[in-house]
Amino acid sequence: MTSSRAASASPEKTSFWVRQGIVPKLRWGFVALTLFMIGDGIEAGFLSPYLDAHGFGPGQVSLLWSVYGLVVALGSWLSGALTEAFTVQRVMFAGFVIWVVLEIAFLIALAQNDITLMLITFGIRGLGYPLFSYGFLVWVARDTPDAVMGKAVGWYWFFFVLGLGVISSYYAGFVIPLIGEFATLASSLVFIGVGGSMMFLLVKAPRQEPTDLATSLRSMFGALKIVVERPKVGIGGIVRVINTLGFYAFVVFLATYMVRDAGLSTSEWQKVWGTMLLANILGNVLFGYVGDYVGRISTVAWFGGFLCAVSAPAFYYVPKLLGPNFWAILGVGVVYGAALAGFVPLSAILPSLAPHRVGSALAVLNLGAGVSQLMGPAVAGLVAPIGIAGTVWVISGIYVVGIGLTYGLRARDTNPVGSADLPSSSSPALPANQ
């Protein structure tokens, strides 16, 4: 952050939107981000049952998502260093091109039922959205006045999840009955194309001098030293993995179960999925306030871990008891989506555990988010040997372990972490989400 930028943050001298954290030259970027993430999120709620209906086994589907998650985790971890080495706009453009080219290749492989080519193309495409979307996050951080940075980041994540999970799910649920699954997948290219074009044509490029790539990478990997210096930061990273572990496992198998076994239509399930993520983005705001009021440790442990542990098995047992009851299943989705947001205070807890290494602590948090997307499909692979019921109980048990680990984050030599006097955080429970 430059001093000149910080000095420009005086609220009385800025417009309404700047005071909300959205500077004029980046305004269209938030719209472009939303459109891009709509395109990226269209497939999440129905790709697995679509593959199941076309003869791909649970192991193949799980492997596909695992490869994708591995590449997304790598792209998320590398995106910051690459923007320093090659400039933000170049990295974002690379992400855009990778997404478009590899999506076309994936659709061709899917039409041919070529699982090997699907693994390669879908996996490499996983580099696309982290480079594009997290590149824009760096752009926001560099060009937004310090005084409204928290609001700017909050708006970033709001629009990110709005596109990735909410609008994309409702859109897919609406158009699948009209044009079918494959055409719906192909329509993602329209959103990606429009979003990418808006970003590069309507948003002014930042002035940035690239640095040496080796220096950027050394700085990035050096952040891992904080785990040795402050072990509780590492524990916090594990809790962040647990946060969305169940979510990314559900991406792989839950839609198939709801459509094939529970009896919901694909359109109904898409509406459940979208409403679940709508509850999540609203919960991201709510639990920021709750954490300040009741304590951040308690919020993560009980509103996050406990409610996730309870609602995860409910996805299996509610349909078993009540049949394809849309409203009952929707209720479970709302509780689970909100519970995922209960982990939001982690973004404030970890920096408080390493006040002199805040950036490194947040890097561990981001790494945890990427590892979560990698490990979720691996957990989903348990469906084949132990079934849906056994898998949801494993997920529930992992959340219970997370409750214990969360209480291990309490600071012993200072005020307990989670007291109301600690700064709040606007970071979401789903970065990445997908």
Sine and cosine of phi, psi and omega as CSV:
sin_phi,cos_phi,sin_psi,cos_psi,sin_omega,cos_omega
0.00,0.00,0.77,-0.64,-0.01,-1.00
-1.00,0.00,0.42,-0.91,0.01,-1.00
-0.91,0.41,-0.57,0.82,0.01,-1.00
-0.90,0.43,-0.61,0.79,0.02,-1.00
-0.93,0.36,-0.66,0.75,0.02,-1.00
-0.89,0.46,-0.60,0.80,-0.02,-1.00
-0.93,0.36,-0.40,0.92,-0.02,-1.00
-0.99,0.16,0.09,1.00,-0.15,-0.99
-1.00,-0.04,0.14,0.99,-0.03,-1.00
-0.88,0.48,0.89,-0.45,-0.12,-0.99
-0.85,0.53,-0.59,0.81,-0.09,-1.00
-0.94,0.33,-0.24,0.97,-0.04,-1.00
-0.97,-0.26,0.11,0.99,-0.08,-1.00
-0.87,-0.50,0.27,-0.96,-0.02,-1.00
-0.97,0.24,0.13,-0.99,0.02,-1.00
-0.85,0.53,-0.73,0.69,-0.06,-1.00
-0.92,0.39,-0.60,0.80,0.05,-1.00
-0.90,0.44,-0.64,0.77,0.03,-1.00
-0.90,0.43,-0.39,0.92,0.07,-1.00
-1.00,0.03,-0.03,1.00,0.03,-1.00
0.99,-0.12,0.12,0.99,0.00,-1.00
-0.92,-0.40,0.98,-0.18,-0.04,-1.00
-0.97,0.23,0.51,-0.86,-0.13,-0.99
-0.81,0.59,-0.69,0.72,-0.10,-1.00
-0.95,0.32,-0.24,0.97,0.03,-1.00
-0.96,-0.27,-0.03,1.00,-0.15,-0.99
-0.84,0.54,-0.74,0.67,0.00,-1.00
-0.93,0.37,-0.34,0.94,0.03,-1.00
-0.90,0.43,-0.58,0.82,0.03,-1.00
-0.92,0.39,-0.62,0.79,0.06,-1.00
-0.91,0.41,-0.70,0.71,0.01,-1.00
-0.89,0.46,-0.65,0.76,0.04,-1.00
-0.86,0.51,-0.71,0.71,0.00,-1.00
-0.87,0.50,-0.72,0.69,0.00,-1.00
-0.89,0.46,-0.68,0.74,0.01,-1.00
-0.88,0.47,-0.70,0.72,-0.04,-1.00
-0.95,0.30,-0.44,0.90,0.15,-0.99
-0.86,0.50,-0.75,0.66,0.01,-1.00
-0.87,0.50,-0.64,0.77,-0.03,-1.00
-0.95,0.32,-0.49,0.87,-0.11,-0.99
-1.00,-0.08,-0.10,0.99,-0.07,-1.00
-0.83,0.56,-0.63,0.77,-0.14,-0.99
-0.98,0.22,-0.33,0.94,-0.24,-0.97
-0.85,0.52,-0.63,0.77,-0.12,-0.99
-1.00,0.08,-0.21,0.98,-0.09,-1.00
-0.66,-0.75,-0.09,1.00,-0.03,-1.00
-0.88,0.47,-0.66,0.75,-0.02,-1.00
-0.88,0.47,-0.78,0.62,0.04,-1.00
-0.91,0.42,-0.49,0.87,0.06,-1.00
-0.90,0.45,-0.70,0.71,0.04,-1.00
-0.91,0.41,-0.63,0.78,0.03,-1.00
-0.87,0.49,-0.68,0.74,-0.01,-1.00
-0.93,0.37,-0.33,0.94,-0.02,-1.00
-0.97,-0.25,0.35,0.94,0.19,-0.98
1.00,-0.06,0.08,1.00,0.04,-1.00
-1.00,0.06,0.74,-0.68,-0.06,-1.00
-0.98,0.22,0.25,-0.97,0.01,-1.00
-0.84,0.54,-0.60,0.80,0.02,-1.00
-0.91,0.42,-0.64,0.77,0.02,-1.00
-0.93,0.37,-0.66,0.75,0.02,-1.00
-0.90,0.43,-0.70,0.71,0.02,-1.00
-0.89,0.47,-0.66,0.76,0.01,-1.00
-0.90,0.44,-0.65,0.76,0.01,-1.00
-0.86,0.52,-0.74,0.67,0.00,-1.00
-0.94,0.34,-0.53,0.85,0.02,-1.00
-0.92,0.40,-0.70,0.72,0.05,-1.00
-0.88,0.47,-0.69,0.72,0.03,-1.00
-0.87,0.50,-0.73,0.69,-0.01,-1.00
-0.88,0.47,-0.61,0.79,0.03,-1.00
-0.88,0.48,-0.70,0.71,-0.02,-1.00
-0.94,0.35,-0.63,0.78,0.05,-1.00
-0.88,0.48,-0.69,0.73,0.03,-1.00
-0.87,0.50,-0.68,0.74,0.03,-1.00
-0.90,0.44,-0.71,0.71,0.00,-1.00
-0.90,0.43,-0.62,0.79,0.02,-1.00
-0.90,0.43,-0.65,0.76,-0.03,-1.00
-0.95,0.32,-0.57,0.82,-0.07,-1.00
-1.00,0.08,-0.34,0.94,-0.19,-0.98
-0.84,0.53,-0.66,0.75,-0.01,-1.00
-0.89,0.45,-0.73,0.68,-0.01,-1.00
-0.91,0.42,-0.62,0.79,-0.03,-1.00
-0.92,0.39,-0.58,0.81,0.03,-1.00
-0.91,0.41,-0.54,0.84,0.05,-1.00
-0.94,0.33,-0.58,0.81,-0.09,-1.00
-0.99,0.13,-0.56,0.83,-0.14,-0.99
-0.85,-0.52,0.03,1.00,-0.07,-1.00
0.99,0.14,0.47,-0.88,-0.09,-1.00
-0.87,0.49,-0.76,0.66,-0.12,-0.99
-0.91,0.42,-0.61,0.80,0.02,-1.00
-0.91,0.41,-0.66,0.75,0.02,-1.00
-0.91,0.42,-0.67,0.74,0.03,-1.00
-0.90,0.43,-0.65,0.76,0.02,-1.00
-0.91,0.42,-0.63,0.78,0.05,-1.00
-0.88,0.47,-0.68,0.74,0.04,-1.00
-0.88,0.48,-0.66,0.75,0.02,-1.00
-0.88,0.48,-0.75,0.66,-0.03,-1.00
-0.90,0.43,-0.70,0.71,0.02,-1.00
-0.84,0.55,-0.71,0.70,-0.05,-1.00
-0.89,0.46,-0.76,0.65,-0.08,-1.00
-0.90,0.43,-0.77,0.64,-0.07,-1.00
-0.90,0.43,-0.71,0.70,-0.05,-1.00
-0.96,0.27,-0.47,0.88,0.08,-1.00
-0.92,0.39,-0.67,0.74,0.05,-1.00
-0.87,0.49,-0.69,0.72,0.02,-1.00
-0.90,0.43,-0.62,0.79,0.02,-1.00
-0.91,0.42,-0.67,0.74,0.01,-1.00
-0.89,0.45,-0.61,0.79,0.05,-1.00
-0.90,0.43,-0.71,0.71,0.02,-1.00
-0.89,0.45,-0.63,0.78,0.01,-1.00
-0.91,0.42,-0.66,0.75,0.02,-1.00
-0.89,0.45,-0.48,0.88,0.00,-1.00
-1.00,-0.07,-0.02,1.00,-0.05,-1.00
0.83,0.55,0.58,0.81,-0.02,-1.00
-1.00,-0.07,0.99,-0.11,-0.11,-0.99
-0.91,0.41,-0.57,0.82,0.01,-1.00
-0.90,0.44,-0.74,0.67,0.02,-1.00
-0.92,0.39,-0.54,0.84,0.06,-1.00
-0.89,0.46,-0.70,0.72,0.01,-1.00
-0.87,0.50,-0.68,0.74,-0.04,-1.00
-0.93,0.37,-0.76,0.65,-0.11,-0.99
-0.96,0.30,-0.69,0.72,0.01,-1.00
-0.91,0.41,-0.61,0.79,0.01,-1.00
-0.91,0.42,-0.80,0.60,-0.03,-1.00
-0.90,0.45,-0.56,0.83,0.05,-1.00
-0.85,0.52,-0.38,0.92,0.03,-1.00
-0.87,0.49,-0.29,0.96,0.09,-1.00
-0.96,0.28,-0.41,0.91,-0.19,-0.98
-0.89,0.45,-0.83,0.56,-0.13,-0.99
-0.95,0.32,-0.58,0.81,0.07,-1.00
-0.89,0.46,-0.66,0.76,-0.01,-1.00
-0.91,0.42,-0.64,0.77,-0.02,-1.00
-0.96,0.26,-0.82,0.57,-0.15,-0.99
-0.96,0.28,-0.69,0.72,0.01,-1.00
-0.96,0.27,-0.42,0.91,0.16,-0.99
-0.88,0.47,-0.66,0.75,0.04,-1.00
-0.92,0.40,-0.55,0.83,0.07,-1.00
-0.88,0.48,-0.67,0.75,0.08,-1.00
-0.88,0.47,-0.66,0.75,0.02,-1.00
-0.85,0.52,-0.72,0.69,0.03,-1.00
-0.87,0.49,-0.70,0.71,-0.03,-1.00
-0.90,0.44,-0.54,0.84,-0.06,-1.00
-0.99,0.13,-0.50,0.87,-0.15,-0.99
-0.94,-0.33,0.12,0.99,0.00,-1.00
-0.97,-0.25,0.69,-0.72,0.04,-1.00
-0.84,0.54,0.60,-0.80,-0.05,-1.00
-0.83,0.55,-0.60,0.80,-0.11,-0.99
-0.90,0.43,-0.37,0.93,-0.03,-1.00
-0.85,-0.52,0.34,0.94,-0.04,-1.00
-0.88,0.47,-0.65,0.76,0.00,-1.00
-0.87,0.50,-0.69,0.73,0.04,-1.00
-0.90,0.43,-0.65,0.76,-0.02,-1.00
-0.88,0.47,-0.71,0.71,0.01,-1.00
-0.92,0.40,-0.62,0.79,0.06,-1.00
-0.87,0.50,-0.70,0.72,0.05,-1.00
-0.91,0.42,-0.62,0.79,0.03,-1.00
-0.82,0.57,-0.79,0.61,-0.06,-1.00
-0.93,0.36,-0.53,0.85,0.05,-1.00
-0.87,0.50,-0.78,0.63,-0.03,-1.00
-0.94,0.35,-0.54,0.84,0.05,-1.00
-0.86,0.52,-0.82,0.57,-0.05,-1.00
-0.96,0.29,-0.54,0.84,0.05,-1.00
-0.84,0.55,-0.68,0.73,0.03,-1.00
-0.98,0.21,-0.74,0.67,-0.12,-0.99
-0.89,0.45,-0.66,0.75,-0.14,-0.99
-0.90,-0.43,-0.59,0.81,-0.16,-0.99
-1.00,0.05,-0.92,0.39,-0.06,-1.00
-0.89,0.46,-0.64,0.76,-0.02,-1.00
-0.88,0.48,-0.62,0.79,-0.01,-1.00
-0.94,0.34,-0.70,0.71,0.03,-1.00
-0.90,0.43,-0.63,0.77,0.02,-1.00
-0.88,0.48,-0.75,0.66,-0.01,-1.00
-0.88,0.47,-0.67,0.74,0.02,-1.00
-0.89,0.47,-0.50,0.86,-0.02,-1.00
-0.99,0.17,-0.66,0.75,-0.16,-0.99
-1.00,-0.04,-0.37,0.93,0.00,-1.00
-0.83,0.55,-0.71,0.70,0.04,-1.00
-0.90,0.44,-0.33,0.95,-0.06,-1.00
-1.00,-0.03,-0.66,0.75,-0.11,-0.99
-0.83,-0.55,-0.14,0.99,0.01,-1.00
1.00,-0.01,0.23,-0.97,-0.10,-1.00
-0.92,0.38,-0.72,0.70,-0.09,-1.00
-0.90,0.44,-0.70,0.71,0.02,-1.00
-0.90,0.43,-0.56,0.83,0.05,-1.00
-0.90,0.43,-0.67,0.74,0.09,-1.00
-0.85,0.52,-0.71,0.71,-0.03,-1.00
-0.91,0.42,-0.51,0.86,-0.02,-1.00
-0.92,0.40,-0.26,0.96,0.04,-1.00
-0.87,0.50,-0.49,0.87,0.00,-1.00
-0.90,0.44,-0.49,0.87,0.03,-1.00
-0.91,0.41,-0.74,0.67,0.00,-1.00
-0.90,0.44,-0.68,0.73,0.02,-1.00
-0.89,0.46,-0.69,0.72,-0.02,-1.00
-0.89,0.45,-0.71,0.71,0.00,-1.00
-0.93,0.37,-0.70,0.71,0.00,-1.00
-0.89,0.46,-0.70,0.71,0.01,-1.00
-0.91,0.41,-0.66,0.75,0.00,-1.00
-0.90,0.44,-0.68,0.74,0.05,-1.00
-0.87,0.50,-0.68,0.74,-0.04,-1.00
-0.88,0.48,-0.69,0.72,-0.11,-0.99
-1.00,0.10,-0.37,0.93,-0.03,-1.00
-0.99,-0.13,-0.52,0.86,-0.13,-0.99
-0.96,-0.29,-0.26,0.97,-0.04,-1.00
-0.96,-0.29,0.79,-0.61,-0.04,-1.00
-0.94,0.33,0.68,-0.74,-0.01,-1.00
-0.95,0.32,0.64,-0.77,0.04,-1.00
-0.97,0.26,0.46,-0.89,0.11,-0.99
-0.99,0.13,0.87,-0.49,-0.09,-1.00
-0.51,-0.86,0.74,-0.67,0.09,-1.00
-0.99,-0.14,0.87,-0.50,-0.01,-1.00
-0.90,0.44,0.53,-0.85,0.06,-1.00
-0.96,-0.28,0.09,-1.00,0.01,-1.00
-0.92,0.39,0.74,-0.67,-0.05,-1.00
-0.88,0.48,-0.66,0.75,-0.02,-1.00
-0.88,0.47,-0.64,0.77,0.03,-1.00
-0.90,0.43,-0.67,0.74,0.00,-1.00
-0.89,0.45,-0.67,0.74,-0.01,-1.00
-0.93,0.37,-0.62,0.78,0.04,-1.00
-0.89,0.46,-0.67,0.75,0.03,-1.00
-0.89,0.46,-0.65,0.76,-0.03,-1.00
-0.92,0.40,-0.76,0.65,-0.02,-1.00
-0.95,0.32,-0.40,0.92,0.06,-1.00
-0.90,0.44,-0.38,0.92,0.01,-1.00
-0.89,0.45,-0.40,0.92,0.00,-1.00
-0.93,0.37,-0.30,0.95,0.02,-1.00
-0.88,0.47,-0.42,0.91,-0.03,-1.00
-0.89,0.45,-0.45,0.90,0.02,-1.00
-0.91,0.41,-0.57,0.82,0.05,-1.00
-0.97,0.24,-0.67,0.74,-0.03,-1.00
-0.94,0.34,-0.64,0.77,-0.02,-1.00
-0.78,-0.63,1.00,0.07,-0.08,-1.00
-0.83,0.56,-0.49,0.87,-0.01,-1.00
-0.91,0.41,-0.45,0.89,0.09,-1.00
-0.90,0.44,-0.63,0.78,0.07,-1.00
-0.90,0.44,-0.64,0.77,0.06,-1.00
-0.88,0.47,-0.66,0.75,0.05,-1.00
-0.88,0.48,-0.60,0.80,0.06,-1.00
-0.90,0.44,-0.61,0.80,0.05,-1.00
-0.91,0.41,-0.66,0.75,0.05,-1.00
-0.88,0.48,-0.59,0.81,0.04,-1.00
-0.92,0.40,-0.59,0.81,0.10,-1.00
-0.87,0.50,-0.71,0.70,-0.03,-1.00
-0.90,0.44,-0.58,0.82,-0.04,-1.00
-0.70,0.71,-0.86,0.51,-0.09,-1.00
-0.94,-0.33,0.24,0.97,0.05,-1.00
-0.86,0.52,-0.74,0.67,0.01,-1.00
-0.90,0.44,-0.63,0.77,0.00,-1.00
-0.86,0.51,-0.75,0.67,-0.05,-1.00
-0.96,0.29,-0.42,0.91,0.16,-0.99
-0.93,0.36,-0.66,0.75,0.01,-1.00
-0.90,0.44,-0.53,0.85,0.05,-1.00
-0.83,0.56,-0.57,0.82,-0.09,-1.00
-0.98,0.19,-0.70,0.72,-0.18,-0.98
-0.85,-0.53,-0.30,0.95,-0.14,-0.99
-0.94,0.35,-0.64,0.77,0.02,-1.00
-0.88,0.47,-0.66,0.75,0.03,-1.00
-0.88,0.48,-0.70,0.72,0.00,-1.00
-0.90,0.44,-0.71,0.70,-0.06,-1.00
-0.91,0.41,-0.59,0.80,-0.05,-1.00
-1.00,0.09,-0.72,0.69,-0.10,-1.00
-0.99,0.16,-0.63,0.77,-0.12,-0.99
-0.96,-0.28,-0.69,0.72,-0.07,-1.00
-0.97,0.22,-0.46,0.89,0.10,-1.00
0.98,-0.22,0.07,1.00,0.10,-1.00
-0.96,0.29,0.47,-0.88,0.17,-0.99
-0.98,0.21,0.33,-0.94,0.04,-1.00
-0.85,0.53,-0.65,0.76,0.00,-1.00
-0.89,0.45,-0.67,0.74,0.02,-1.00
-0.90,0.44,-0.68,0.74,-0.01,-1.00
-0.91,0.41,-0.61,0.79,0.05,-1.00
-0.87,0.50,-0.60,0.80,0.02,-1.00
-0.93,0.37,-0.63,0.78,0.08,-1.00
-0.88,0.47,-0.73,0.68,-0.03,-1.00
-0.88,0.48,-0.71,0.71,0.00,-1.00
-0.91,0.41,-0.64,0.77,0.00,-1.00
-0.93,0.36,-0.58,0.81,0.06,-1.00
-0.86,0.51,-0.68,0.73,-0.02,-1.00
-0.98,0.21,-0.44,0.90,0.15,-0.99
-0.90,0.44,-0.68,0.73,0.07,-1.00
-0.88,0.48,-0.55,0.84,0.00,-1.00
-0.92,0.39,-0.72,0.69,-0.05,-1.00
-0.93,0.36,-0.51,0.86,0.09,-1.00
-0.95,0.31,-0.61,0.79,0.04,-1.00
-0.91,0.41,-0.50,0.86,0.04,-1.00
-0.84,0.55,-0.63,0.78,0.03,-1.00
-0.97,0.25,-0.73,0.68,-0.07,-1.00
-0.84,0.54,-0.75,0.66,-0.12,-0.99
-0.97,0.23,-0.24,0.97,0.21,-0.98
-0.89,0.46,-0.67,0.74,0.04,-1.00
-0.95,0.30,-0.67,0.74,-0.01,-1.00
-0.87,0.49,-0.65,0.76,0.01,-1.00
-0.88,0.48,-0.62,0.79,0.04,-1.00
-0.94,0.35,-0.45,0.89,-0.09,-1.00
-1.00,0.04,-0.73,0.68,-0.08,-1.00
-0.98,-0.21,-0.13,0.99,-0.04,-1.00
0.95,-0.32,0.68,-0.73,-0.11,-0.99
-0.96,0.29,-0.63,0.78,0.03,-1.00
-0.87,0.49,-0.73,0.68,-0.01,-1.00
-0.90,0.43,-0.61,0.79,0.01,-1.00
-0.89,0.45,-0.74,0.67,0.00,-1.00
-0.89,0.45,-0.70,0.72,-0.09,-1.00
-0.92,0.38,-0.71,0.71,-0.17,-0.99
-0.98,-0.20,-0.73,0.68,0.05,-1.00
-0.95,0.30,-0.48,0.88,0.04,-1.00
-1.00,-0.05,-0.96,0.29,-0.11,-0.99
-0.88,0.48,-0.76,0.65,-0.07,-1.00
-0.91,0.41,-0.74,0.68,-0.02,-1.00
-0.91,0.42,-0.57,0.82,0.09,-1.00
-0.91,0.40,-0.65,0.76,0.00,-1.00
-0.89,0.45,-0.55,0.84,0.00,-1.00
-0.99,0.15,-0.69,0.73,-0.11,-0.99
-0.98,0.21,-0.44,0.90,0.00,-1.00
-0.87,0.50,-0.78,0.63,0.06,-1.00
-0.91,0.41,-0.43,0.90,-0.02,-1.00
-0.89,0.46,-0.46,0.89,0.05,-1.00
-0.87,0.50,-0.49,0.87,0.02,-1.00
-1.00,0.03,-0.70,0.71,-0.17,-0.99
-0.99,0.15,-0.50,0.87,0.03,-1.00
-0.88,0.47,-0.74,0.67,0.09,-1.00
-0.89,0.45,-0.55,0.83,0.03,-1.00
-0.90,0.45,-0.64,0.77,-0.05,-1.00
-0.99,0.11,-0.62,0.79,-0.14,-0.99
-0.93,-0.37,-0.06,1.00,-0.05,-1.00
0.97,0.24,-0.28,-0.96,-0.04,-1.00
-0.97,0.23,0.86,0.52,-0.01,-1.00
-0.99,0.13,0.98,-0.21,-0.10,-1.00
-0.83,0.56,-0.72,0.69,-0.10,-0.99
-0.94,0.34,-0.59,0.81,0.04,-1.00
-0.92,0.38,-0.69,0.73,0.02,-1.00
-0.92,0.39,-0.60,0.80,0.06,-1.00
-0.87,0.50,-0.65,0.76,0.02,-1.00
-0.88,0.48,-0.66,0.75,0.05,-1.00
-0.88,0.47,-0.69,0.73,0.00,-1.00
-0.88,0.48,-0.65,0.76,0.01,-1.00
-0.90,0.45,-0.69,0.72,0.00,-1.00
-0.90,0.44,-0.71,0.70,-0.02,-1.00
-0.91,0.41,-0.68,0.73,0.02,-1.00
-0.87,0.49,-0.68,0.74,0.03,-1.00
-0.92,0.39,-0.62,0.79,-0.03,-1.00
-0.90,0.43,-0.58,0.81,0.07,-1.00
-0.85,0.53,-0.57,0.82,0.01,-1.00
-0.96,0.29,-0.27,0.96,0.03,-1.00
-0.89,0.45,-0.27,0.96,0.03,-1.00
-1.00,0.09,-0.04,1.00,-0.04,-1.00
-0.76,0.64,-0.67,0.74,-0.04,-1.00
-0.87,0.49,-0.20,0.98,0.09,-1.00
-0.82,0.57,-0.53,0.85,-0.03,-1.00
-0.93,0.38,-0.30,0.95,0.10,-1.00
-0.98,-0.18,-0.53,0.85,-0.04,-1.00
-0.91,0.41,-0.74,0.68,-0.08,-1.00
-0.90,0.44,-0.72,0.69,0.06,-1.00
-0.86,0.51,-0.53,0.85,0.00,-1.00
-0.94,0.34,-0.37,0.93,0.04,-1.00
-0.99,0.14,-0.29,0.96,0.03,-1.00
-0.64,-0.77,0.93,0.38,-0.13,-0.99
-0.88,0.47,-0.36,0.93,0.01,-1.00
-0.99,-0.12,-0.02,1.00,0.02,-1.00
-0.70,-0.72,0.78,0.63,-0.09,-1.00
-0.87,0.50,-0.71,0.71,-0.01,-1.00
-0.87,0.49,-0.66,0.75,0.01,-1.00
-0.92,0.39,-0.63,0.77,0.02,-1.00
-0.88,0.47,-0.66,0.75,0.02,-1.00
-0.94,0.33,-0.49,0.87,0.07,-1.00
-0.90,0.44,-0.63,0.78,0.07,-1.00
-0.90,0.44,-0.64,0.77,0.03,-1.00
-0.88,0.47,-0.69,0.72,0.02,-1.00
-0.91,0.41,-0.61,0.79,0.06,-1.00
-0.89,0.45,-0.64,0.77,0.05,-1.00
-0.86,0.50,-0.62,0.79,0.04,-1.00
-0.90,0.44,-0.66,0.75,0.02,-1.00
-0.92,0.38,-0.66,0.75,0.02,-1.00
-0.90,0.43,-0.57,0.82,0.04,-1.00
-0.86,0.51,-0.67,0.74,0.00,-1.00
-0.93,0.36,-0.44,0.90,0.07,-1.00
-0.98,0.21,-0.69,0.73,-0.10,-0.99
-0.98,0.18,-0.44,0.90,-0.01,-1.00
-0.81,0.58,-0.79,0.62,0.04,-1.00
-0.88,0.48,-0.51,0.86,0.05,-1.00
-0.90,0.43,-0.66,0.75,0.06,-1.00
-0.90,0.44,-0.63,0.78,0.02,-1.00
-0.89,0.46,-0.43,0.90,0.04,-1.00
-0.90,0.43,-0.24,0.97,0.04,-1.00
-0.95,0.32,-0.26,0.97,-0.02,-1.00
-0.85,0.53,-0.65,0.76,-0.04,-1.00
-0.89,0.47,-0.76,0.65,-0.04,-1.00
-0.99,0.15,-0.53,0.85,-0.13,-0.99
-0.87,-0.49,-0.06,1.00,0.07,-1.00
1.00,0.09,0.13,-0.99,-0.01,-1.00
-0.89,0.45,-0.73,0.68,-0.05,-1.00
-0.86,0.51,-0.74,0.67,0.00,-1.00
-0.89,0.46,-0.62,0.78,-0.04,-1.00
-0.92,0.38,-0.67,0.74,-0.01,-1.00
-0.92,0.39,-0.49,0.87,0.06,-1.00
-0.96,0.28,-0.54,0.84,0.11,-0.99
-0.89,0.46,-0.71,0.71,0.03,-1.00
-0.87,0.49,-0.69,0.72,0.03,-1.00
-0.87,0.50,-0.69,0.73,0.01,-1.00
-0.89,0.45,-0.59,0.81,0.04,-1.00
-0.89,0.45,-0.66,0.75,0.05,-1.00
-0.90,0.44,-0.59,0.81,0.05,-1.00
-0.90,0.44,-0.68,0.73,0.09,-1.00
-0.85,0.52,-0.63,0.78,0.02,-1.00
-0.87,0.49,-0.55,0.84,0.04,-1.00
-0.88,0.48,-0.73,0.69,0.02,-1.00
-0.89,0.45,-0.68,0.74,0.02,-1.00
-0.90,0.44,-0.58,0.82,0.00,-1.00
-0.88,0.48,-0.68,0.73,0.03,-1.00
-0.93,0.37,-0.31,0.95,0.11,-0.99
-0.96,0.27,-0.11,0.99,0.01,-1.00
-1.00,0.04,-0.05,1.00,0.01,-1.00
-0.88,0.48,0.71,-0.71,0.07,-1.00
-0.99,0.14,0.77,-0.64,-0.07,-1.00
-1.00,-0.02,-0.45,0.89,-0.11,-0.99
-0.99,-0.16,0.00,1.00,0.03,-1.00
-0.71,-0.71,-0.18,-0.98,0.10,-0.99
-0.87,0.49,0.57,-0.82,-0.01,-1.00
-0.83,0.55,0.69,-0.72,0.04,-1.00
-0.89,0.46,0.75,-0.67,-0.01,-1.00
0.94,-0.34,0.00,1.00,0.06,-1.00
-0.94,0.35,0.40,-0.92,-0.16,-0.99
-0.93,0.37,-0.24,0.97,-0.06,-1.00
-1.00,0.05,-0.01,1.00,0.06,-1.00
-0.99,0.15,0.50,-0.87,-0.04,-1.00
-0.90,0.43,0.54,-0.84,0.00,-1.00
-0.99,0.12,0.21,-0.98,0.01,-1.00
-0.76,-0.65,0.58,-0.82,0.04,-1.00
-0.95,-0.31,0.15,0.99,-0.02,-1.00
-0.94,0.33,0.53,-0.85,-0.11,-0.99
-1.00,0.00,0.25,-0.97,0.11,-0.99
-0.98,0.19,-0.30,0.95,-0.04,-1.00
-0.86,-0.51,1.00,0.07,0.11,-0.99
-0.95,0.31,-0.72,0.70,-0.29,-0.96
-0.87,-0.49,0.09,1.00,-0.21,-0.98
-0.13,0.99,-0.57,-0.82,-0.42,-0.91
0.11,0.99,0.00,0.00,0.00,0.00
